[in-house]
Amino acid sequence: MVFLLGGSGYVGQAFGKELTQRGIPFRPVSRKQINYTDYRVLRTTLQKEKPEFVINAGGFTGKPNVDACENQRGETIAGNVTLAQTVAQACDAAGVRLGFVSSGCIYTGAKVRQESGAWAVEDRLTEPLVSELLSKRSDRVAGFTETDEPNFCFAHNNCSFYSGTKALAEEVMAGFPDFYVWRLRIPFDELDGPRNYLSKVQRYAKIYQNWNSISHRGDFVAACLDSWLQKIPGGVYNITNPGYVSTREVVEKIQKQLSPDWNPAFWRSDDEFYRFGAVTPRSNCILDTAKILKAGIKIRTAEEALEDALDHWVPENI
Ligand SMILES: NC(=O)c1ccc[n+]([C@@H]2O[C@H](COP(=O)([O-])OP(=O)(O)OC[C@H]3O[C@@H](n4cnc5c(N)ncnc54)[C@H](OP(=O)(O)O)[C@@H]3O)[C@@H](O)[C@H]2O)c1
C-alpha cells in the first residue's frame, strides 16, 4: 500500500492514475480526511497503517501562478517547507520510505563552456550568444546536475518567494538521504487545462521566449515510481524529459500539429515581460538528466513527449 499525500492536486492526480494503471494499491490522502500537516497525526497514522511507501505530492504553488505566492508567504512556507519537514520526519520515525516532489525552479540558466574551455553558469538564457548555442544544441551548453548548488534561491536574493521555499525544502530533505527527491519542471501532457504548460502557452495574451527543461506529467510520475520499484539509491533526481525546448519551438510545434493559423504575439524583451507580464522573477533553466538515466530509468526525449502530447491533444471543452 502506498500513501499518496496531495493526491487531489495536479501532480498527485497523475500519480493516482499511474498507480491505478499498474495495479499498485494506494490511498490518496487529503488534508480533509487525515491532517497530514500535523506531525503527530501523520506519524501515528503511518505507524498504525504501515504503508510500504509514501509520496509527498502536496505543496503550495500559487494560483494562477507563482506571483500569488508573493502575497501568501505564510501559506507558501507552510505548504512547501514545513510540510516537507513534517512528512520527512514522520516517515523517518515510522520507518517508511518517502518520495518527495521537488522542483527544478531552484535554478536559473545553464552551464556554458567558455572559449577558454572553463564552464561558467550563464543565468540568462535569452542572451543572444547563449540563445544561439542553445538553438544549435551545442555541446557547449550543459544543464545543472543534482550536485550543483541552487542558484535561484533566498541565498542568492534573486528568486520568487515560491522558488526560495522549494530550495529550502531541498535543504530539509538533505537530512534524509535515503528518501527520493524528484525534481519536476514545467509539467505538460495531452490533457488541455489551466495547469498544463501547453495550454498555458496557447492562452497567454503574449508569450515569453526562453529556454527550459520540461517534464511530461505521465513520464514524470512513471519515472518516480520506477525509481522506487527498481530500488535505485535514494537522493535527488532531475526528472525531466531529456533535452530542452524554447517557447518559440513549442509554438512552432503547436502551429504545425494543432493550429496552423495561430499567430501569437511575443513579449519583445525580458525587460518588457518583467515590466508588464510578471510580478516576481521566473526561473528558466536547463537540467541535466544523466543521473536518472544512468540509474536505468527510461524517459522519452522532450521532443518526443511534446509531439506525442500534441498528437493526442484533448481540448478542455469537448
Ligand atoms: N505544477 C507545477 O508546475 C509544479 C512544477 C514543479 C514542482 N511542483 C511541485 O509539485 C507539488 C505538487 O504541485 P501541484 O501542481 O500538484 O499542486 P496542487 O495542484 O496545488 O496540489 C497540491 C496539493 O497539496 C495539498 N496540500 C498540502 N498542503 C497544502 C497547503 N498548505 N496548501 C495547499 N495545498 C496543500 C493539497 O491537497 P489536499 O488538500 O487534498 O491534501 C493540494 O491538492 C508541489 O510540491 C509543487 O511545488 C509543481
The ligand as an SDF file (V2000), in Angstrom:
LIG
                    3D

 48 52  0  0  0  0  0  0  0  0999 V2000
    2.5770   22.2320  -11.0580 N   0  0  0  0  0  0  0  0  0  0  0  0
    3.8080   22.6340  -11.3200 C   0  0  0  0  0  0  0  0  0  0  0  0
    4.0560   23.4050  -12.2590 O   0  0  0  0  0  0  0  0  0  0  0  0
    4.9670   22.1300  -10.4910 C   0  0  0  0  0  0  0  0  0  0  0  0
    6.2630   22.2230  -11.0140 C   0  0  0  0  0  0  0  0  0  0  0  0
    7.3210   21.7550  -10.2480 C   0  0  0  0  0  0  0  0  0  0  0  0
    7.0900   21.2350   -8.9770 C   0  0  0  0  0  0  0  0  0  0  0  0
    5.8170   21.1920   -8.4950 N   0  0  0  0  0  0  0  0  0  0  0  0
    5.6160   20.6810   -7.1280 C   0  0  0  0  0  0  0  0  0  0  0  0
    4.7180   19.5800   -7.1720 O   0  0  0  0  0  0  0  0  0  0  0  0
    3.9840   19.5130   -5.9610 C   0  0  0  0  0  0  0  0  0  0  0  0
    2.5100   19.4040   -6.2840 C   0  0  0  0  0  0  0  0  0  0  0  0
    2.1310   20.5400   -7.0520 O   0  0  0  0  0  0  0  0  0  0  0  0
    0.7380   20.6120   -7.8040 P   0  0  0  0  0  0  0  0  0  0  0  0
    0.9570   21.4460   -9.0030 O   0  0  0  0  0  0  0  0  0  0  0  0
    0.1520   19.2700   -7.9190 O   0  0  0  0  0  0  0  0  0  0  0  0
   -0.0880   21.4810   -6.7520 O   0  0  0  0  0  0  0  0  0  0  0  0
   -1.6700   21.4960   -6.4950 P   0  0  0  0  0  0  0  0  0  0  0  0
   -2.4110   21.0960   -7.7170 O   0  0  0  0  0  0  0  0  0  0  0  0
   -1.9510   22.8160   -5.8790 O   0  0  0  0  0  0  0  0  0  0  0  0
   -1.8880   20.3540   -5.4220 O   0  0  0  0  0  0  0  0  0  0  0  0
   -1.1740   20.3490   -4.2350 C   0  0  0  0  0  0  0  0  0  0  0  0
   -1.9290   19.5690   -3.1840 C   0  0  0  0  0  0  0  0  0  0  0  0
   -1.1760   19.7090   -1.9840 O   0  0  0  0  0  0  0  0  0  0  0  0
   -2.0270   19.5440   -0.8960 C   0  0  0  0  0  0  0  0  0  0  0  0
   -1.5730   20.4940    0.1250 N   0  0  0  0  0  0  0  0  0  0  0  0
   -0.9090   20.1690    1.2400 C   0  0  0  0  0  0  0  0  0  0  0  0
   -0.5770   21.2440    1.9560 N   0  0  0  0  0  0  0  0  0  0  0  0
   -1.0470   22.2940    1.2790 C   0  0  0  0  0  0  0  0  0  0  0  0
   -1.0470   23.6750    1.5230 C   0  0  0  0  0  0  0  0  0  0  0  0
   -0.5010   24.2010    2.6220 N   0  0  0  0  0  0  0  0  0  0  0  0
   -1.6170   24.4750    0.6210 N   0  0  0  0  0  0  0  0  0  0  0  0
   -2.1740   23.9660   -0.4840 C   0  0  0  0  0  0  0  0  0  0  0  0
   -2.2250   22.6500   -0.7760 N   0  0  0  0  0  0  0  0  0  0  0  0
   -1.6620   21.8200    0.1150 C   0  0  0  0  0  0  0  0  0  0  0  0
   -3.4650   19.7610   -1.3840 C   0  0  0  0  0  0  0  0  0  0  0  0
   -4.1160   18.5240   -1.2770 O   0  0  0  0  0  0  0  0  0  0  0  0
   -5.1470   18.1550   -0.0850 P   0  0  0  0  0  0  0  0  0  0  0  0
   -5.7240   19.4190    0.4510 O   0  0  0  0  0  0  0  0  0  0  0  0
   -6.1700   17.2970   -0.7750 O   0  0  0  0  0  0  0  0  0  0  0  0
   -4.3740   17.3990    0.9200 O   0  0  0  0  0  0  0  0  0  0  0  0
   -3.2990   20.0870   -2.8770 C   0  0  0  0  0  0  0  0  0  0  0  0
   -4.2690   19.4700   -3.6730 O   0  0  0  0  0  0  0  0  0  0  0  0
    4.3590   20.7950   -5.1580 C   0  0  0  0  0  0  0  0  0  0  0  0
    5.3380   20.4550   -4.2150 O   0  0  0  0  0  0  0  0  0  0  0  0
    4.9480   21.6960   -6.2270 C   0  0  0  0  0  0  0  0  0  0  0  0
    5.8710   22.5960   -5.6810 O   0  0  0  0  0  0  0  0  0  0  0  0
    4.7410   21.6040   -9.2210 C   0  0  0  0  0  0  0  0  0  0  0  0
  1  2  1  0
  2  3  2  0
  2  4  1  0
  4  5  1  0
  4 48  2  0
  5  6  2  0
  6  7  1  0
  7  8  2  0
  8  9  1  0
  8 48  1  0
  9 10  1  0
  9 46  1  0
 10 11  1  0
 11 12  1  0
 11 44  1  0
 12 13  1  0
 13 14  1  0
 14 15  2  0
 14 16  1  0
 14 17  1  0
 17 18  1  0
 18 19  2  0
 18 20  1  0
 18 21  1  0
 21 22  1  0
 22 23  1  0
 23 24  1  0
 23 42  1  0
 24 25  1  0
 25 26  1  0
 25 36  1  0
 26 27  1  0
 26 35  1  0
 27 28  2  0
 28 29  1  0
 29 30  1  0
 29 35  2  0
 30 31  1  0
 30 32  2  0
 32 33  1  0
 33 34  2  0
 34 35  1  0
 36 37  1  0
 36 42  1  0
 37 38  1  0
 38 39  2  0
 38 40  1  0
 38 41  1  0
 42 43  1  0
 44 45  1  0
 44 46  1  0
 46 47  1  0
M  CHG  2   8   1  16  -1
M  END
$$$$
